[in-house]
Amino acid sequence: MLPLIVFAVGLAYSNYRQDRSEATRRVLETVRSMRVVLDSEVQRITGGLQVLALSDSLQNRDFDGFRRLAVGFISQYGGDSVLLLADRSGHQLFSTVTTETANLPPRNNREIVERVFASKAPQYSDLFVGSTKKRPIVTVEVPVLRNGDVVYALSFSPPITIFQKLVEQQRPNDQWTVSLLDTKARVFARTPNPGETFGKQASGALYDAMSRAPEAALSTVSLDGVALSSAFTRSQLTGWTVVAGVTESSLIAPLWRNIAITGLIGGILLLVGLTFAVRMATTIARGEMLHNLLIEELNHRVKNTLALMQAIAVQTFRSASRDERSKFEGRLGALAEAHNLLSQEKWASSELRDVIARALRPFLLSNPDRIRMAGPAVPLSPRLAVVLSMIVHEIATNAAKYGALSNETGRVTLDWEVLADESTPRLRLLWTEIGGPPVTVPVQRGFGSRLIERSARDQLGGEATVDFLPRGVVCTVICALEETR
């Protein structure tokens, strides 16, 4: 369950990254759309002013006649708007505020007047304090041409509320912050908190980005101290900049919500999985305990049986020779050693080397180096382990009585290999004696030789051969290997 929970959290984070990328694109599209709306509104104002600039009354310096046209124009914007006329020096020749033109103050923003006369084209001001309203305003300026020359600068200061309504209408929801900035990055319309931020310069990261590019998307901190995913675009018409941003918390909230849901569901599933695992582990442990108990019971009964067999043998062979009793007890001991090894392995597979070492242990007590063993690791089934243990014990017993292990100089080499040339792999065991007493072929086979051959043939499905060579006995045992578990 843990990998699934981690995968689900990773998937939620991947979805968050996609949603964030989509939000960034949406913010950029929003500011572009707002810029189009802003430019349309400003062009409408500019077009109306250009029509006024072409009026006959203005061309003929009939300011009284022009006043009627001017009042009609500003009436559509409200009484807070002002229309005025100035010459190149900034001297006001006309104002909708008063009919006393002789006492009108000079223009405060001489720079934009000079730009109108120099460019002969409409101009748009930054935020400045108007000489008439005595408070911050922005203006739209158009030239009044006569015979191709600029004679006046017609200036209109629309109410700031026009732009404020524009950003409020374009704001998608209350998670967004929308602002209009002049070319010096000062706020003249904003939502939320327009009163507290009016006239303030944009935050540092946004100001730096605006100085480098006309359009970009970035992460910023608003003038209210709120982290935003923002975008801005600059109007080529006015030079003003539209800025919009959505709160980072609204973007990351779905991520935390998805992680919380994933964690809750994952926790429930993990708890269910742990409960199931504990029950399964308990069942397995109980089964393992029962298995061990049965193995111990089997071991106990087999040992009791072997002990009973030994007691019966003692009674049976009471009149037999000591040599005969020793043979039988040795064979019984080999069977017991094989059983002990299987008991240690829980009656699973045993290693061939361990089985042989157990069977030969009594013959290695005085000189462990007399028997050299070599061969690969071969796992044996319980049946093969018991039979091979009996065969090896019988071969070693004969060697101890008559062969290489019956003197102080004899040596035995025990090699084995796995033959894989057929569909079923086979084991070949080779017992070679050297240095023992001179070997002669016996007149008749003893019980030990017959036991070796019959066990290999009848119980292992293989064969065993005993060759009585002059230099020493060579015994070869070949049997099929069974699949072990």
N, C-alpha and C positions, 0 to 999 in steps of 0.2 A: 504493500500500500504506500510506503514512503516514496518510492520512485514515481508512482502515479500522482501523489500529492505534489511532488516537486515539478513534475511535468505540467500539471494543471496550473500551478503558480507561474511557471515559465510561459505557458500559453496566455494566461491573463496579462502578464507583463508585455508579451508580444502584441496582444490586442491593444493594450494601452499605448504602446509606441505607434501603432497604426492610427489609433484615434487621435493621438497628439499631432501626428503629421497631418491628418485630415483637418484638425482644428486650426493648425497654422495656415494651411491653404485657405480655409474658410475665413480666417481673420484678414488675410491678404486680399481675398476677393471682396470682403466687406469694405475695406478702406478704398479699394478701387471704385466700387459702386458709389460710395459716399463722395469721392472726388468728382465723379461724373455729375452727381446731383448738385454739388457745390458750384462746379463750373457752369452748369445750366442756369442756376439762380444768378450768379454774377454776370453771365452773358446777357441775361434778361435785363438786369439793371443797366449794364453797359449799353445795350441797344437802345433803351429808353433815353439815356443821356445823350447818345449820339443823334437821336432824332431831335431833341431839344437844341443841341448845338447847331443844327441846320435851320432853326426857325428864323423867319424874316425879322422878327422883333429883336432878336439877339444880334443878327447881322447889322441891323440899323441902329443899335445902341438904344432901342426902345425898352428900357428896363421895366417900365411900368406895364407895358404890354406883355413882356416876358414873364412877369410875376404871376399872371393868371395861368400861364402854361406850367410854371414851376410849382405853384400850389396844387394844381391838378395832378402833377406827377408824384409829389411827395405824399399826397393824401392816401395813395394806395399802400403806403408803408407806415403810416401813423405819424402823430405829431412829434415824435422824438427824432425824426429825421430832419436833416438840414441840407439845403442846396445853396451853394454860393459860387460866385464868379470872382476870379482874381487875375490880375495882369502878371507879367513876367517877374516883377519885383516882389510879388506876393501881396500887393495891396488889394484889399477886397473892394470890388466894384458893386457887388450885389449879394444879398442874403435873404433867405426866406424868413429869417428870424425877425428882421426889422426893416422898416422902410426908410429909416434914417441912414442912408449909405455914407454920409459924410463922416460919421463917427465909428465906422466899422474898424475893428482892430486888424492888423496885418496877419497873414497866414502864419501859423506856427510851423508847419512842415514845408519849408521852402524847397527842400530837396526834391520832393515829388513834383512840385510845380516846375522846377527846372527840367526834370525828366520828361514831363509832358511837352514842354516847348522844344526840347532837343529831339525827342523821338517822333513827335507828331502822331502819337498812338496812345491808346488808353493805358493808364497805369493804376496800380493797386498798392495802397500804402501798408506799412506795418502799423502796429498799435502805437498811437501817440495821443497826447493831450490836445484836444481841439481848442482853438482860441475862442470859439463861440460857446460850446457846451461846457468847457472847463473840466472835461473828464476824458478818459481814454476812449478813442474811437478808431475805426478804420475807414478809409475813404476809397471811392472809385472815382478816378479822374479821367476826363476826356478832353481833347483839344477842341477849341472853337477856331475853325479855319476861315480865313478870308483871302481870296486870291492865292490859295495854296500856302499861306503863312499862318502860323498860330498866333492869334491875337489875345485869346483868353484861355484860362484853364477852368473848365466847369467841374466842380467838385461836389460829390454827393456822399454824405456820411449816413448810411442806413442804420437803423436801430440794431444794436448788438443782439437783441432778442430774435431777429431773423435767423441769425446763425445758431443761436442757442436752440431754437425750435428745430432747426435742421438736424443737429446732432442728436437731439432727444428722439426725433422721429426715426432716425436711422439706427438708433441703438437697438440691437437684437433682443436683449433682456437685461435684467439687473445684475448679471454677472460680468457685464461688459463695461469698459471705460472708453469713452469716445471724446476726442479733443480736436479742436482746430487751432493751429499754430501759425503765426506769421513767419516771415523769412528769418527772423532772429530767434525762432523757437519759443516765442512767448504765447501763452494761452489767451485766446479771446472768446472761446466758446468751449464748454466742457460739460460732460455729465458722467458721474455724479459730482456733487460739491462744486458747482460753478462759481459761487461767491468766494469761497476760500482759495480757489486756484486761479482766478482771473488775473492776468498780467504776470503770472509767475513763469519762469523759464522751465523748459522741460528738464527731466532728470538727466543725470550725467551720461548714462549709457545710451539713452535715446538721443541726446544732444550730439554725442560723438558720432553715432551712426548716421544722423541726418547730415552732418558735415562731410561725410564720405560718399554717400550715395543718395539718389533721389527716391529710392524705394528699397525696403528690406523688411525681413521678419526677424525678430529677436526676442529674448527674454529680458524684461525690464522690471523695475520697481516704480510704481506710480508715485505721484506727489502725495498720495494718501498713505504711502508705505505698504501698498498691496503688491504682491508678486504677480506679474502679468505675462502672458504669452502674447506679444504685441506685433504689430506691423504698421508701417507708415508708407505713404506715397505723397509725392509733391506734385502740385498742380502746375502744369506748364503755362497756364493762363495767368494765374495770379502770383505764383511763387509760394502760396500758402501750402501748408502740409496737413493732411488728414491722418490722425493717429487713432488706432483702435486696439484694444487688448482685452482678452478674456482671462479671468482669474485662474492662476495655476491650481488653486484648490478645487475648482470645478472640473478641471481636467484630470486631476489625480484621484478625485473622490471615487469614480467608477473602478479604478484600479484597487483601491483599498476595499471597496465593497465586494469586488470579485474575489479578492484574496481572502476576505473574511468568510464569504460563502464557501469558497473552496476549502478553507481551513476547517470550517464547521462540518461540512459534509465529509471531508477527509478524516477529521477527528472521529466522527461517528463510525465511518467505515474502518478506520484503524482500530478503534475499540472493539468493533465486531470481529475484525481479523485477529486481534490479540486474544479475544475470548475463544475463538475457534481454534487458534494455534495452541492455547493452553490446554483446551480439551483434547486436542489431537495428541499433544505431547504427553498428557496424562495417560491417554489410552495406549500410546506407544510404550511409555515407561512401564505401565502395568503389564502389557504384553511381553516386554523385555524381561521384567521381573518373573513373570510366569514361565517364560522360556528358560531363564537361568535356573529357576526352581526345578523344572523338569529335567534339565541337564544334570543338576546336582543329584536329583533322585536316581537318574539313570546311572550316573557314575557310582553312586553308593551301591546300587543293586548289582552292577557289573563287578565291582570289587568284592562284594559279598559272594557272588557266584564264583569268582576266581579263587577266593579263599576256600569256599566249599569244595571246589574241584581239587585244590591242593590237598585238603584234608582227606578227600576220597582217594586221591592218588597215593597218599602215605599209607592208608589202610590197604589199598589194592596191591601196592608194590612192597608190602612188608617183607615178603619172602624174596623179592627181586634183588639184584645186585645193586650196589651203591652207584655204579656207573649208569645203570638204567634209570634209577631215580633222579640222578643229576641231569640226565638228558631231558626227561619229562619236565622237571622243575625249570630248567633253562628255557625250554620252549614256552612254558606257561609264563615265565618272567618276561620273555620277549613280547608276548601278547599283552601282558600288563603294561609294559613300557609304551607300546604303541597306543594302548588305551589312555594312558596318562597324557601323552602328547595331544591326542585328539580332545581330551577333556580340557586342556589348556586353551585349545583353539575353538572351544565351544562346538565341537564336532563339525567344524567347517573344514576347509582345505588346510593341508599341512605341507610344509616344505620338505622335498625329498632329502635334502641334506640333514634336516633336523631328525627325520625318521631314521636315517642310517646312523647318525651320531648316537641316538638313543639306543639303537639295537647293538651297537659296537662298544658302548660305554664300559661294560665289564672287561673287555679285552684290551682296553687302552689304559687301565689304571697304572700298570707298572711302567709302560713305555708308550706314551701317546703318539710318538713319531713312527711307530711300526706300520701304521696304516695311513696311506696317503689318499685323500679323496679329492676328486676334481670333476667338475661338471657345471652346467648352467643351473639357474634357479628353475625348479619344476614344481608347480603346485600339484598335490595329490588329493584325490577324493578320500573320504574316510575308509572305504573298502580297500582301495589300493594301498593306503598307508599301513593297514593292519597286515595284509598279505605280504607286502614287500618287507615289512619288519620281521615277519616270521622267516621268510626266505633268507634274508641277510644274516639273521641270528643263526640259522642252521648252517649256512656256509662258513661263518666265523667259528662256530663250534667244531666243525670238522677240521678246520685249519688249526684250531688250538689243540686238537687231539692227535692229528696225524700230519698236518702240513706246516706251513711257514710260521705259524704262531706257536708251534710246539717246542721251538728252541729259542735261543737268544739272538740268532743272526737273521732269522727269516723276516721278510718284508712282504707287505701286501699293497697292491695298487688297485683302488676302486674308482673306475671312471664311468661316467654315464653321458649320454647324449640323447637329443630328441630327433627322431627321424620324421621328416615332414614330406617325404616323397609320395605319400599316399593321401587319400582324402581324410583319413583319421590319423592324427599324429601318434607315433609310437615311441616308447622309451626303451633304450638299450642300455643295460647295466653289465659292465665287464669287470669281473673279479680276477686278478692275476697275482699268483704267488711266486716268489723267488727266494732263494737262500734257505729253504727248508730242507728236511731230510729227503733222500732220494725217493722219487715217486715211482710206484709200480701200479699197473692197472689191477684193481681188485678182481678176484675171481667172481664175486657176486656183488651186486649193488646193495648197499645198506639202506636202512630205513630213512636216513637223512637225505641221501641222494634221491630216493623215490619221493620223499616229501617235497623236495625242491621242484622236481619235474612236474609232479601232479598239481601242486599249488599254482605253478605258472600256467599249466595247461587248463585246468578245470576252473580256477577262480579268477585268473587274469585274462583268459582267452589268448594266451601267448605261448611261449615255449622257453624251456631252459635246457641248456646243454652243459655237461661237466666233462672237460677234457683233462685226462691224466697225462700231462706232458712230463718228460724227464726233468726239466728245470723247475716244474711246479704245476699245480692245478690251475686251470683256467675255467672259470664258470661264466657263462653268458646267459642273461635273462632278458627276454624281449616281451613287452606287453603293450597293449593299447592304452592310451591315456584317456581318462574320462573328463568330461566338462566339470569344472569345480565352481562352487558358488561362494 
